[in-house]
């Protein structure tokens, strides 16, 4: 098992300013590199406390790249529906150069109705836009004099500059929330995978990963697929302290997620079957149940090691676990203590 550090800002300006959040994120990323973490990653969201402090993961990761030298930089994920492939491919290639070839390029479809409305993109197009964006970016990174005539984009002939450092292109990750079909398509295409266990049942996630691994194996590729799985993690030598922090910041996450997914109360899309249930799922959230189901990692180092052993048993020991150790408005000092403790007492002993 490898470990990375994930950043998903669920914060209001009253709790912590954007400038303070970015400064603390960079400090924690630099520390994570010194402690041996494999990657740092962040999201793309807009217009709400649910991720809205990171509308541009490339900009934040470029700031991290300037302060680090070895840790991988992962977009988790660029939202394909809201970006043009020429601009997206160029900006990601620039980050690959700024970091001397440390980019892992994660792409997602997006899932919030309000964001699609703000960008004036029909949700019914999200799957097709995602596929076209991904294929166009790979073509731009890999080829020269690229001419593209698709359903949504037309350009060329163009040779992308800058060229990415990693050849033929940076590793591509596909973010999937609940769809085994999407996971299988990623495996068949030779893309790596990002999943979030908090939004899928254990059985559902196992089916997703099985479909992905089977599709990858059937493709005949000699290399191994990479799977990133994301958890929030609350760690302390004092169990009560860890669980108190977990409940506080998980409820903060749920409160802001409720506002972000509220659009699903009136939205329906065959591109997102079952997503209309998000509103009710958030309303029925139970912290104790989430902890018991290992939707969140929390407790003493020994308890978190046991939780990770269970995760490996359910989903495989070939995972990269991306932990969010500084959620919400957690004070920097508390996040730093947890990060050091995770490296010393969890990561070193798993």
C-alpha positions in Angstrom: 0.0 0.0 0.0 1.2 3.5 -0.9 -0.1 6.7 0.7 -0.8 10.2 -0.6 -2.2 13.4 0.8 -5.6 14.7 -0.5 -6.9 18.2 -0.2 -10.7 18.9 -0.5 -11.5 22.3 1.0 -14.9 22.3 2.7 -14.6 25.8 4.3 -16.4 29.1 4.5 -14.4 32.4 4.5 -15.7 33.1 8.0 -13.8 30.0 9.2 -10.6 30.3 7.2 -9.6 32.7 4.4 -8.6 31.3 1.0 -5.1 32.8 1.3 -4.6 31.0 4.7 -6.0 27.7 3.3 -3.5 27.8 0.3 -0.6 28.7 2.5 -1.4 25.8 4.9 -1.9 23.4 2.0 1.5 24.2 0.6 3.2 23.8 4.0 1.5 20.4 4.5 2.4 19.2 1.0 6.1 20.1 1.6 6.0 18.3 4.9 4.3 15.3 3.2 7.1 15.0 0.7 9.7 15.0 3.6 7.7 12.3 5.3 7.6 10.0 2.3 4.1 10.4 1.0 3.7 9.4 -2.7 1.5 12.2 -4.0 -0.5 15.3 -3.2 -3.8 15.8 -4.9 -6.7 18.3 -5.0 -10.1 18.8 -6.6 -12.0 21.1 -8.9 -15.3 22.7 -7.7 -17.0 26.0 -8.0 -19.2 28.5 -6.2 -19.8 26.9 -2.8 -18.0 26.0 0.4 -18.0 22.4 -0.9 -14.7 22.5 -2.7 -15.1 26.1 -3.9 -11.7 27.2 -2.6 -10.1 25.0 -5.4 -11.7 26.0 -8.8 -8.2 25.4 -10.4 -6.3 22.4 -9.2 -3.5 23.1 -11.6 -2.8 26.5 -10.0 -2.6 25.1 -6.5 -0.5 22.1 -7.6 1.9 24.5 -9.5 2.5 26.3 -6.2 3.2 23.0 -4.6 5.6 22.0 -7.4 7.6 25.1 -6.8 8.3 24.1 -3.2 8.9 20.3 -3.8 11.0 18.0 -5.9 9.8 14.4 -5.7 6.2 14.1 -4.6 3.7 13.3 -7.4 1.1 16.0 -8.2 -2.4 14.7 -8.9 -5.5 16.4 -10.2 -8.4 14.7 -8.4 -10.0 15.6 -10.7 -10.1 18.1 -13.6 -13.8 18.3 -14.6 -13.9 17.5 -18.3 -17.3 19.0 -19.0 -16.3 22.5 -18.0 -13.0 22.8 -19.9 -11.8 22.9 -23.5 -9.3 20.2 -24.4 -6.7 22.6 -26.0 -6.5 24.7 -22.8 -6.7 21.7 -20.5 -4.0 19.7 -22.2 -1.7 22.8 -22.4 -2.2 23.7 -18.8 -1.6 20.2 -17.6 1.5 19.8 -19.8 2.8 23.1 -18.3 2.4 21.7 -14.8 4.2 18.5 -15.9 7.1 20.7 -17.0 7.1 22.9 -13.9 7.3 19.8 -11.8 9.9 18.0 -14.0 7.5 15.2 -14.9 5.6 14.6 -11.7 2.0 15.1 -13.0 -0.8 12.4 -12.6 -3.7 13.8 -14.6 -7.0 12.8 -13.1 -10.2 13.6 -15.0 -13.8 13.5 -13.8 -17.3 14.2 -15.2 -18.6 16.4 -12.4 -21.8 15.6 -10.7 -23.3 18.8 -9.2 -26.4 20.2 -11.0 -25.6 23.8 -10.0 -22.1 23.6 -11.6 -23.5 22.3 -14.9 -26.1 25.1 -14.9 -23.5 27.8 -14.2 -21.4 26.6 -17.1 -24.5 26.2 -19.3 -23.5 22.6 -20.0 -26.4 20.0 -20.2 -25.9 17.2 -17.8 -27.1 14.9 -20.5 -23.8 15.6 -22.4 -21.5 14.8 -19.5 -20.5 11.3 -20.4 -19.8 12.1 -24.1 -18.0 15.3 -23.2 -15.8 13.4 -20.7 -14.8 10.8 -23.3 -14.1 13.3 -25.9 -12.1 15.6 -23.6 -10.0 12.7 -22.4 -9.3 11.3 -25.9 -8.5 14.8 -27.2 -6.0 15.5 -24.4 -4.2 12.2 -24.9 -4.0 12.9 -28.7 -2.6 16.4 -28.1 0.0 15.2 -25.7 1.0 12.3 -27.8 0.8 13.6 -31.4 1.8 16.4 -33.7 -0.3 18.4 -36.2 -3.4 17.1 -34.4 -6.7 17.7 -36.1 -9.8 17.0 -34.1 -13.4 16.8 -35.3 -15.6 15.7 -32.5 -19.2 16.1 -31.3 -18.2 19.1 -29.1 -14.8 20.3 -30.2 -13.1 21.0 -33.5 -9.5 22.3 -33.9 -6.3 21.8 -35.7 -4.0 21.0 -37.1 -2.1 22.0 -34.0 1.0 20.8 -32.2 0.6 21.4 -28.5 3.2 23.4 -26.7 4.6 22.8 -24.2 5.1 19.1 -24.8 4.7 17.1 -21.6 7.9 15.8 -20.0 6.4 12.3 -19.5 6.1 10.4 -22.8 4.0 9.6 -24.5 1.8 11.5 -21.9 1.4 11.8 -18.2 -0.5 9.0 -16.4 -4.2 9.4 -16.8 -6.6 8.7 -14.0 -10.4 8.4 -14.3 -12.5 9.4 -11.3 -15.6 7.2 -10.8 -18.2 7.6 -8.0 -20.6 4.7 -8.4 -20.4 3.3 -11.9 -18.9 -0.1 -12.6 -19.4 0.6 -16.3 -17.2 3.7 -16.1 -14.6 1.7 -14.2 -14.6 -1.0 -16.9 -14.2 1.6 -19.7 -11.2 3.1 -17.8 -9.6 -0.3 -17.5 -10.2 -1.1 -21.1 -8.6 2.2 -22.2 -5.6 1.7 -20.0 -6.4 4.5 -17.6 -5.8 4.4 -13.9 -8.6 4.9 -11.4 -9.7 7.2 -8.5 -12.6 6.1 -6.2 -14.2 7.5 -3.1 -15.7 4.9 -0.7 -17.8 7.4 1.1 -20.3 7.6 -1.8 -20.6 3.8 -2.6 -21.5 0.8 -0.6 -18.8 -1.8 0.1 -20.4 -4.3 -2.2 -20.8 -1.6 -4.9 -17.2 -0.5 -4.7 -15.9 -4.1 -4.8 -18.0 -4.6 -8.0 -16.5 -1.4 -9.5 -12.9 -2.5 -8.8 -13.6 -6.0 -10.1 -14.9 -4.6 -13.3 -11.9 -2.3 -13.6 -9.3 -5.0 -12.9 -11.0 -7.5 -15.3 -11.1 -5.0 -18.1 -7.5 -4.0 -17.6 -6.4 -7.7 -17.5 -8.4 -8.4 -20.7 -6.7 -5.6 -22.5 -3.4 -7.6 -22.3 -1.4 -4.7 -21.0 1.9 -5.8 -19.3 1.9 -3.0 -16.7 -0.2 -2.9 -13.6 -3.2 -0.6 -13.0 -3.0 2.0 -10.3 -6.0 2.6 -8.0 -6.3 5.6 -5.7 -8.9 5.4 -2.9 -9.7 8.5 -0.9 -10.4 8.7 2.8 -10.6 11.4 5.4 -8.4 10.5 8.4 -8.5 11.7 12.0 -5.6 10.5 14.1 -4.4 11.0 17.7 -2.8 9.1 20.4 -5.9 10.0 22.4 -8.9 8.1 20.9 -11.5 10.4 22.3 -9.7 13.4 20.7 -9.5 11.7 17.3 -13.2 10.7 17.4 -14.3 14.2 18.5 -12.4 15.8 15.6 -13.8 13.2 13.2 -17.4 13.9 14.2 -17.0 17.7 14.1 -15.3 17.8 10.7 -17.4 15.1 9.1 -20.5 16.9 10.1 -19.1 20.1 8.6 -18.4 18.2 5.4 -22.0 16.8 5.3 -23.5 20.2 6.1 -21.8 21.8 3.1 -22.3 18.8 0.9 -26.0 19.1 1.6 -26.0 22.6 0.1 -23.9 21.5 -2.9 -26.2 18.5 -3.8 -29.5 20.3 -3.2 -29.9 20.7 -6.9 -30.5 16.9 -7.2 -33.9 17.4 -5.5 -35.2 18.7 -8.8 -32.7 17.2 -11.3 -32.8 13.9 -13.1 -30.4 12.5 -15.6 -29.8 9.1 -17.3 -26.1 10.0 -17.1 -26.3 9.8 -13.3 -28.7 7.0 -12.3 -29.7 7.1 -8.7 -28.0 10.5 -8.0 -31.4 12.0 -7.1 -31.0 10.0 -3.9 -28.0 12.1 -2.8 -30.2 14.6 -1.0 -31.9 11.9 1.1 -28.6 10.1 1.8 -27.0 13.3 3.1 -30.1 14.0 5.2 -29.8 10.6 6.8 -26.1 10.7 7.5 -25.0 9.0 10.7 -21.5 9.5 11.9 -21.3 6.3 14.0 -22.6 4.3 11.1 -20.0 5.8 8.7 -17.2 5.0 11.2 -18.4 1.5 11.7 -18.5 0.9 8.0 -15.0 2.4 7.6 -16.2 5.2 5.4 -13.8 7.3 7.4 -10.5 6.5 9.1 -10.4 7.6 12.7 -8.9 6.7 16.1 -5.4 5.8 17.5 -2.6 4.7 15.2 -3.3 1.1 16.0 -7.0 1.5 15.2 -6.3 3.2 11.9 -3.8 0.5 11.0 -6.6 -2.1 11.6 -9.0 -0.1 9.5 -6.4 0.0 6.6 -5.9 -3.7 6.9 -9.7 -4.1 6.5 -9.6 -1.9 3.5 -6.9 -4.0 1.9 -8.9 -7.1 2.6 -12.0 -5.7 0.9 -10.5 -3.9 -2.0 -6.9 -5.3 -2.5 -3.5 -4.5 -1.2 -2.4 -2.8 -4.5 -4.1 0.4 -3.6 -2.7 3.9 -3.1 -4.7 5.4 -0.2 -5.0 9.2 -0.5 -5.8 10.6 3.0 -7.3 13.9 3.8 -5.7 14.8 7.1 -6.7 18.6 7.2 -10.4 18.7 6.5 -12.6 21.8 6.8 -11.4 24.5 9.1 -9.1 22.3 11.2 -6.2 24.4 12.7 -2.9 23.9 10.9 -1.1 22.7 14.1 -3.7 19.9 14.5 -3.3 18.8 10.9 0.5 18.8 11.1 0.4 16.7 14.3 -1.9 14.2 12.6 0.2 14.1 9.4 3.4 13.4 11.4 1.7 10.7 13.5 0.3 9.0 10.4 3.8 8.9 8.8 5.5 7.6 12.0 2.9 5.3 13.4 0.7 4.2 10.5 2.4 4.5 7.2 5.7 3.1 8.5 4.0 0.1 10.0 1.4 -1.0 7.5 
